[in-house]
Amino acid sequence: MKYGIIGRFKPLHNETAGLLESVLEQGHDLRIVIGSSNQYDARNPFTADETNEMIELFLKGKNYSAAFLPDFGNEPKWASEAKEVLGTVDGLITNNDYVSGLLEPHYKIIPSKQFSPDRSHYFSGSDVRLKMVRGENWKSFVPDAVADYLEGRGILARFIREFGEQTITLYGNDNFADRSREREKARIDASFRK
């Protein structure tokens, strides 16, 4: 079977890395779509190419394809672009109600827990970025190859320098476990208002 997954992967963290690995280890083909590929801001502080490199470092040698999906703050246009980039897949793996709501008319939605059942310690890329800025233990939340890449290329330092204060302002009191359609839409809308 061929599945698709859309995410920002900023950075690729252990929860999502485990999901990708699980899908591939079960022998499925996977189309990984890097969302918000045209954005470079506090919410998307790693370029699309950097994000792709993180995924490549983690999945090296595994059978998957990757693509980029820009975001323009326009739901119908985004959904149309997503369909174009995803192409024909047997299902879209997501726990994001916002993405599900936009693409459910076009794809079978597969909850992530079908491939990665242990979601007892939910966290997101936003959680990891906040830990980075606060100087907390962020490395335990990402694959070693991703931590080495971010530090070794100076990307972590650049992120903190360019977006550290904004990250704390944006996410200092956020509840990342709230993945409702309304909350995700509010997060996206906020990034287009700045």
C-alpha positions as a printed Julia matrix, in Angstrom:
194×3 Matrix{Float64}:
   0.0    0.0    0.0
   1.07   3.58  -0.54
   0.45   6.18   2.14
   0.99   9.9    2.33
   1.88  12.07   5.29
   1.99  15.86   5.4
   3.93  17.67   8.1
   6.21  20.56   8.72
   8.82  18.37  10.5
  10.42  21.41  12.14
  12.4   19.58  13.39
  11.84  15.9   12.7
  11.28  14.58  16.23
  11.18  11.09  17.7
   7.41  10.69  17.64
   7.13  11.45  13.93
  10.4    9.66  13.14
   9.0    6.52  14.8
   5.81   6.84  12.77
   7.71   7.16   9.47
   9.9    4.23  10.37
   6.93   2.08  11.38
   5.1    2.69   8.08
   8.2    1.81   6.08
   9.09  -1.24   8.19
   5.62  -2.64   7.48
   6.55  -2.64   3.81
   4.41   0.28   2.69
   5.44   2.96   0.23
   5.44   6.43   1.74
   5.06   9.89   0.23
   6.37  12.45   2.72
   5.15  15.97   2.02
   6.98  18.82   3.73
   4.36  21.46   4.38
   4.79  25.23   4.63
   7.8   24.82   2.37
   7.66  28.48   1.34
   7.67  29.78   4.91
  10.7   30.86   6.92
   9.63  32.32  10.25
   9.35  31.47  13.95
   6.84  28.74  13.19
   8.98  27.4   10.32
  12.56  28.22  11.32
  14.22  25.55   9.18
  14.15  25.78   5.4
  12.39  23.14   3.32
  15.78  21.86   2.17
  17.06  21.64   5.76
  13.91  19.78   6.76
  14.33  17.4    3.86
  17.94  16.77   4.91
  16.82  15.89   8.46
  14.39  13.34   7.04
  17.03  11.95   4.66
  19.56  11.58   7.47
  17.07   9.63   9.56
  15.61   7.48   6.79
  18.79   6.95   4.78
  18.47   3.93   2.55
  14.73   3.52   3.12
  12.17   3.55   0.29
  10.17   6.77   0.37
   9.63   9.84  -1.75
   9.52  13.44  -0.58
   7.87  16.55  -1.95
   7.29  20.16  -0.93
   3.93  21.83  -0.3
   3.77  25.63   0.05
   1.24  27.36   2.25
  -0.55  30.51   1.14
  -3.11  30.9    3.91
  -5.87  29.89   1.5
  -7.62  26.62   2.39
  -9.06  25.72  -1.05
  -5.78  26.52  -2.8
  -3.8   24.55  -0.18
  -6.1   21.52  -0.5
  -5.79  21.61  -4.29
  -1.99  21.86  -4.08
  -1.9   19.06  -1.5
  -3.85  16.77  -3.83
  -1.44  17.58  -6.65
   1.65  16.92  -4.53
   0.33  13.79  -2.79
  -0.97  12.21  -5.95
  -2.6    8.81  -5.68
  -2.21   7.23  -2.25
  -4.25   4.61  -0.42
  -4.54   6.81   2.64
  -3.33   9.98   4.33
  -1.77   9.41   7.75
  -2.53  12.25  10.15
  -3.82  13.17  13.59
  -4.24  16.78  12.57
  -7.94  17.67  12.47
  -7.24  20.71  10.33
  -5.5   18.7    7.61
  -8.09  15.92   7.9
 -10.94  18.38   7.43
  -9.41  19.8    4.28
  -8.41  16.51   2.67
 -11.03  14.02   3.92
 -13.16  14.52   0.8
 -10.22  13.32  -1.31
  -8.37  10.73   0.79
  -9.02   8.02   3.32
  -7.74   9.44   6.61
  -5.62   7.02   8.63
  -4.97   7.97  12.28
  -1.26   7.9   13.13
  -1.93   5.53  16.02
  -2.64   2.78  13.49
   1.12   2.71  12.83
   2.4    4.23  16.05
   0.04   3.2   18.87
   2.0    4.6   21.83
   0.94   8.23  21.98
   1.11   8.48  25.75
   3.81  11.17  25.61
   2.53  13.48  22.91
   4.81  16.3   21.87
   5.26  18.37  18.75
   7.96  20.18  16.84
   6.8   23.36  18.59
   7.53  21.7   21.96
  11.02  20.79  20.77
  11.72  24.29  19.45
  10.6   25.82  22.73
  12.97  23.49  24.6
  15.79  24.54  22.26
  15.22  28.21  22.95
  14.92  27.68  26.71
  18.13  25.62  26.8
  16.25  22.55  28.01
  16.99  18.96  27.06
  15.71  18.98  23.47
  18.14  16.38  22.14
  16.29  13.5   23.78
  13.24  14.4   21.66
  14.91  14.11  18.24
  16.9   11.37  16.49
  20.65  11.63  17.08
  21.28  12.35  13.4
  18.91  15.34  13.57
  20.53  16.73  16.74
  24.0   16.38  15.19
  22.81  18.04  11.98
  21.2   21.01  13.74
  24.21  21.64  15.96
  26.95  20.73  13.49
  25.67  23.0   10.73
  25.03  25.94  13.06
  21.29  25.73  12.36
  20.38  25.54  16.06
  22.38  28.69  16.83
  20.82  30.49  13.87
  17.31  29.48  14.96
  17.84  30.75  18.51
  19.41  33.98  17.26
  16.75  34.72  14.64
  13.59  33.35  16.24
  14.28  32.67  19.92
  12.29  35.56  21.36
   9.42  35.08  18.92
   9.27  31.38  19.77
   8.83  32.13  23.46
   6.19  34.75  22.67
   4.33  32.4   20.31
   4.56  29.17  22.29
   5.52  29.98  25.87
   2.03  29.2   27.16
   0.68  27.05  24.33
  -1.0   23.66  24.75
   0.55  21.67  21.93
  -1.61  18.64  22.68
  -4.61  20.59  21.35
  -4.61  19.51  17.71
  -8.19  20.52  17.02
  -9.1   22.02  13.66
  -9.84  25.37  15.31
  -6.51  25.49  17.17
  -4.46  24.51  14.11
  -6.26  27.08  11.97
  -5.57  29.74  14.62
  -1.86  28.82  14.63
  -1.68  29.05  10.84
  -3.66  32.3   10.69
  -1.38  33.84  13.31
   1.67  33.12  11.17
   0.12  34.95   8.2
  -0.87  38.02  10.29
   2.67  39.02  11.2
